[in-house]
Amino acid sequence: MSKVVCVTGASGAIGSWVVLLLLQRGYTVHATVQDIKDENETKHLEEMEGAKSHLHFFEMDLLDIDSIAAAIKGCSGVIHLACPNIIGQVEDPEKQILEPAIKGTVNVLKAAKEAGVERVVATSSISSIMPSPNWPADKIKGEECWTDLEYCKQKGLYYPIAKTLAEKAGWDFAKETGFDVVMINPGTALGPLLPPRINSSMAVLVSVLKGGKETYEDFFMGTAHFKDIAIGTYFGT
């Protein structure tokens, strides 16, 4: 019997590569999506080799722990990637981004622990480390460096706030419970897209190629390939 791994956010740019990697290695995957009837979320995953017998979809809401528990049930590992990242204007940052990212991370960890999973690998981001404009230029940005939340609030940068607070919430849960949590902090994720919809980091690349003049002060724009992130995530399990 193959090992079973739950991948939250399976239909996303990184999540799809993780699913592909796991299927290629003979794993059974519980793939969570927001809308199981939306072919934009499911069709490209269903077409992967091995999907017919080793891929199972679960509709999941990050704020509904029962839906999370249903997806994790029977799994020996959990890879948590689901996090809202909206392209365009955000009308209600607390509801659309912050609460699902932060509370959702804790909900996934709780459900995994209660299900007897030994470790969760969660994809955080370079955005939980920067922008940090006041960090000394000659000092390495290590584990003690966090994104400047006040700076982000002033600039309306809600995604870095969400990733920072979600990662901190994850570490707090690990410390309080002794649960084994691994965090991955990739740079700007780029590469061949498996899903039919563009993600936010690839949208930045497209804008640059079209002559866009947007600037990203105090951000780190070093890139990481989707596949490399997936491989790193896999080896963290």
ABEGO torsion letter per residue (X at the ends): XBBBBBBBGAABAAAAAAAAAAAAAGBBBBBBBABAABAAAAAAAAABBGAAAABBBBBBBAABAAAAAAAABGBABBBBABBBBBBEBBABAAAAAAAAAAAAAAAAAAAAAAAGBABBBBBBBAAAAOBBAABBAABBBBAABBBBAAAAAAAGBAAAAAAAAAAAAAAAAAAAAGBBBBBBBBBBBBEBBABABBBAAAAAAAAAAAGBABBBBGBBABBBBAAAAAAAAAAAX
